[in-house]
Amino acid sequence: MRLRFLSTSLKAGIFETWKQLYVTRGSVGLLATGDYGTCLNSGITGDFYAADAPPPPAGQGYVYLVQGYSSVCGLGTLGFGSSETERANPNPGACTE
């Protein structure tokens, strides 16, 4: 998996607000159950490269969610669902502070 910022100004803006990034990887097939997967990496402070799992079987896929972290705000959210409620990840391997 490769997380790369397309512009240095975008990268600077993100890390001005969020001092670190956390990446969660889950299975597309489990999204409907509310399981967003496990923490792939935490404490990212720049472009990020990681050996990822082998490609998923045909008809399946991975989803990646990125959260910001700062010492003032803590770990950011996973966003909001279609019901406008904040997403929570019940997976025991979820990213935490």
Backbone hydrogen bonds in HBPLUS format (Angstrom, degrees):
<---DONOR---> <-ACCEPTOR-->    atom                        ^
c    i                          cat <-CA-CA->   ^        H-A-AA   ^      H-
h    n   atom  resd res      DA  || num        DHA   H-A  angle D-A-AA Bond
n    s   type  num  typ     dist DA aas  dist angle  dist       angle   num
A0050-ALA N   A0001-MET O   2.96 MM  49  5.34 154.8  2.03 160.0 164.0     1
A0003-LEU N   A0048-PHE O   2.81 MM  45  4.98 167.1  1.82 150.9 155.3     2
A0048-PHE N   A0003-LEU O   2.87 MM  45  4.98 170.6  1.88 152.7 155.7     3
A0011-LYS N   A0007-SER O   3.09 MM   4  6.32 165.1  2.11 147.2 151.5     4
A0012-ALA N   A0008-THR O   2.87 MM   4  6.01 158.0  1.92 143.2 149.3     5
A0013-GLY N   A0009-SER O   2.94 MM   4  6.09 156.5  1.99 144.2 150.5     6
A0014-ILE N   A0010-LEU O   2.94 MM   4  6.17 160.6  1.97 155.2 160.0     7
A0015-PHE N   A0011-LYS O   3.06 MM   4  6.25 169.6  2.07 153.5 156.1     8
A0016-GLU N   A0012-ALA O   2.92 MM   4  5.97 119.2  2.30 136.4 151.4     9
A0017-THR N   A0013-GLY O   3.37 MM   4  6.59 151.9  2.46 142.9 147.4    10
A0018-TRP N   A0014-ILE O   2.73 MM   4  5.76 161.5  1.76 166.9 165.1    11
A0019-LYS N   A0069-TYR O   2.82 MM  50  5.94 119.9  2.18 141.9 156.8    12
A0020-GLN N   A0069-TYR O   3.13 MM  49  5.10 150.8  2.21 145.4 147.7    13
A0069-TYR N   A0020-GLN O   2.86 MM  49  5.10 137.3  2.04 152.4 147.4    14
A0021-LEU N   A0044-ILE O   2.88 MM  23  4.89 138.1  2.05 127.2 140.0    15
A0044-ILE N   A0021-LEU O   3.05 MM  23  4.89 158.9  2.09 153.5 146.8    16
A0022-TYR N   A0067-GLN O   2.81 MM  45  5.13 154.7  1.87 151.0 158.0    17
A0067-GLN N   A0022-TYR O   2.86 MM  45  5.13 162.4  1.89 150.5 156.5    18
A0023-VAL N   A0041-ASN O   2.85 MM  18  5.34 168.0  1.86 159.2 162.4    19
A0040-LEU N   A0023-VAL O   2.69 MM  17  5.48 146.5  1.80 145.7 157.1    20
A0041-ASN N   A0023-VAL O   3.30 MM  18  5.34 156.2  2.36 138.9 142.0    21
A0024-THR N   A0065-LEU O   2.84 MM  41  5.14 167.4  1.86 156.3 160.7    22
A0065-LEU N   A0024-THR O   2.93 MM  41  5.14 158.2  1.98 144.7 151.8    23
A0025-ARG N   A0038-THR O   2.91 MM  13  5.68 160.5  1.95 167.7 166.1    24
A0038-THR N   A0025-ARG O   3.06 MM  13  5.68 130.7  2.31 159.1 144.9    25
A0026-GLY N   A0063-VAL O   2.90 MM  37  5.26 161.7  1.93 151.6 157.7    26
A0063-VAL N   A0026-GLY O   2.87 MM  37  5.26 154.1  1.93 138.4 142.9    27
A0030-LEU N   A0027-SER O   2.97 MM   3  5.41 153.0  2.05 112.2 120.2    28
A0028-VAL N   A0061-GLY O   2.89 MM  33  5.38 175.2  1.90 139.4 140.6    29
A0031-LEU N   A0028-VAL O   3.21 MM   3  5.43 159.0  2.26 108.5 114.8    30
A0033-THR N   A0030-LEU O   2.99 MM   3  5.43 143.1  2.13 111.0 121.7    31
A0034-GLY N   A0031-LEU O   2.90 MM   3  5.19 158.4  1.94 112.6 119.9    32
A0039-CYS N   A0093-GLY O   2.78 MM  54  6.03 156.7  1.84 150.9 144.9    33
A0060-GLN N   A0057-PRO O   3.04 MM   3  5.63 149.0  2.14 145.7 144.5    34
A0076-GLY N   A0068-GLY O   2.67 MM   8  5.14 169.9  1.68 169.1 165.8    35
A0070-SER N   A0074-GLY O   3.14 MM   4  5.12 153.4  2.22 124.0 130.7    36
A0074-GLY N   A0070-SER O   2.69 MM   4  5.12 144.0  1.82 143.6 151.9    37
A0087-ARG N   A0079-GLY O   2.91 MM   8  5.87 172.6  1.92 150.0 151.1    38
A0081-GLY N   A0085-THR O   2.94 MM   4  5.64 163.1  1.97 160.3 157.5    39
A0084-GLU N   A0081-GLY O   2.90 MM   3  5.25 155.3  1.96 118.1 121.1    40
A0094-ALA N   A0091-ASN O   3.00 MM   3  5.33 156.8  2.05 124.4 123.4    41
